[in-house]
Amino acid sequence: ELMCDTTKVQLRQLNDREIQTYVELDNPISCAGSFKAESLGIALF
C-alpha cells in the first residue's frame, strides 16, 4: 500500500547570512526539502 501526504509550508523572508548560518549549524542537506521543521529549523518559519 502506498500512502502520500502533502504539506504546505511557508518560510519567512531570510537573508543570505541567515541561510548560511542555518546550513552550517543544522546541516539539513540530507533532509527532504533541505530543511528541518524541528531543531534549529523552527527559526525558518
Secondary structure, DSSP 8 states (H G I E B T S, - for coil): ---------------HHHHHHHHHHH--TTSGGG--SSGGGGGG-
